[in-house]
């Protein structure tokens, strides 16, 4: 599913009106009926509703919804925050609302007393086109809403929050219970800086022109089941050699669990063969805990110093539980030199080794997959001031070194240096030890089977999150463990 910019959304509205031979007001009415359908399904008629409407088309949506709710026998009061001249469609809906029995209060400056908020508050003050901070008196009302403890529904976007830029400095924006957003999700829903204040969102299909949505080029894709790369079938007469031989290199004294988790995930995601290379301290552990894997031993008892590899791997995954010992760092770059044509998946301490000497980043194998968590990413690309700068720097890094970067988080984001994919699966139960090791194993197993670097990353991240959702249904978030994510 594509994530559109405010300009693209405006173009979609205009084109839809032209091709479907409807006015912009009729398209607004369609959107209002979609809002009505959701509200009547989830809000009881016994709960009074306060609607806060702005002067633009988002306010017009709110005024139209107020009229439709009143016709559906809901108790509704409306505050129209007239901080600017009303848009043409907002004027139409204001006039139609005035013909009903809905209580309508018009504010063009700060009220002398706090406004009255019902148990349910619908925020329709600003939409996707906001490009400057709200007037201070409107921000005061927004703060009242946020402090009210009410059930807050934002229409399309939380008011006060820009759609394609960081939050305005020291400016208030609505922190909703749920956003009812039109046609496509909006980028701020997925970014840590803003997404933490948006508990949930629902996409309402308002019938924007399908051809435009299919053909428009976007920078971001919301990764859902429908937009995943196609999974391959396993032919009846295939054998273990058909699905690749993965080499997993990791582990150090006290951190063999990471290798077991990652190695198990390699096999569970479909690799035909797995060899694990670990320090001497891991030999008996691996042979016991992961009997499906073959084991190679590095000579040092506690950390990895290198090993002779008697086969050509289909993929090499490196870094889980590894440590950053100087000998281990030398071994990493020897691997890069020895296997320039073999795909790599690079995680954990292998990333920290790279970050410690940025000049060595030029040795990164092309199309390697890097899977940093936030601190590892920061070490690789440097500090950032906001999430948009972080994404820009990550994309530039991926383009410069020809790699696929998996930016792990509540909504993991993948970039190949030209585009971003935002994962739709997962939950907070994944914030547990070893979760990232399992992801590395899943991606490695897919890469071993011949998936491209990008497809392996997209499929692996999605599968990882989907397993977490499945496990949470049985165990709950708190009890989720990494071993549930295979």
Steps between C-alpha positions, in 0.01 A plus 500: 500500500645834396543789742418825324622854568251783564550624143433154357189466714374836375566392141314174567199692632494729197541219248235291672250784479576549131491134396199405713310817408438605858565824682757535777205542741355166386837335558501656848153361558626155402780533754255611767284192444809282542572675829138453604518127429797456732368724778157335508668159522729586792334788690178450693210740451501545875840675478476871413750620239688827468632585154776758459499626141751727331462748218629281216381182334584288803259722691250447221529125557427557869196718436359247253556221751321701770192532279501129414544400865208719601288335231604167657371620840837568665541785748744738332644841580736680263766766546605666176848647547490783250870589494490578124240555226296184448570289191217482245394148600531579869258792445249267335513257790477779757181624332352149488589439864328824605178358359511220758460500877871447565656742749756702301738741672731713287832603650740744337715559805582334828181431701476665840439160660611149404267349245269213600622162378274195477621145577582464127690776321539508122792711384446649152698822540788451256561243226794391289573845358625661822833675441533736796432490873140547608405837651584510868139513613424187294801330658351580841184312400710212366679479836163491676396210278824312571460549876133406505532122517223472241477251213648705217439431132707697250373540145771418242788648706549602863448876491813709537727227364648551152472206261844512340726678750600477867268648763522874534730601783313547829163490320213284625338232288210268578597164652211280391368165607442415135541674163244436228717574199391517139619257231865458606693510829711805578872489574489654853297200619814284475779722630611476865490875559132527408365144479535453876207743540278328242362187661320364195386592153236372259519547123168603343475438126320800350530383140780721371592433139646148482712565191667800662574301815647215295718713274627771735860463613550537873795501737339280765308172483302356790599134496189284526423144392376630165823690428744225602735337247366164388604200709643202311350154517710195592482252210429138585829372361723763659761412763699677770756618247224681314455747784853615559773454759511784752804583708428667834803648677456631852514433869743571779534380857164546673314593180440171324125537542498762225650251254253228596204735452633631171600156369163350585332784312723438195370145476140585591486755216591233246876477447608153395830482689654697784858513622578702811849635573565581866784519756601180678271577795198455274570158355315277745222756542428513127527127445252447781255786454494509119569146371381590148802729455859412417762676713839654420726604787721807523819432700454753780296368796296818557476710185506452123837538327432339163443153359563301184174466308497180292212600270363802317206638698179615335490780759709607798334647809738655749493684832243350737643464851843566355674764707739759358839350586783618272552146363128477427512831310791373288304184426205703372702683239677179395154359431416801283823451306460123461136501388434812290227328299316332789194675649543626857258571783672721758366555850585592859871518584603470136320834453677645803836390358418679175384813681822514704703566184279669238784496244453123481137536391628509142569128541133419550390237249250625244138417579584404856205519738568699817257467793580767762294586805478877578833532683684293239346714227614815680856368513489429127343817361557753779259703710172640374275780620168342398360190335494655153870577517565148628319350203678728254841407643413129501388515138818686401710240684327212319547672163866584563601147596256305284334319792152432633448659840245356743422772755354302788227654713131487585442544126816363343595696188702352215687711243709402200624854448219602264176414681361420845274213609322528837403173664141450613545196728626453855426616852669621819557142617792490257694734730674202657848348505590307186225637277753659265705179486194315375440767233858460378445125474172534310652740247808277464287194433309684227819634343643146496206391287586752231272791585648839413635712784198729492241223474667304783493809722135581420377145543711442811390813681134437418518132603679590824223740599222267388638224722497743793134581437415131485693425820350794689151365441601192698736644762444875521765767446679468833569127467629518144853359454737501205455126451129567426597693184620216281 
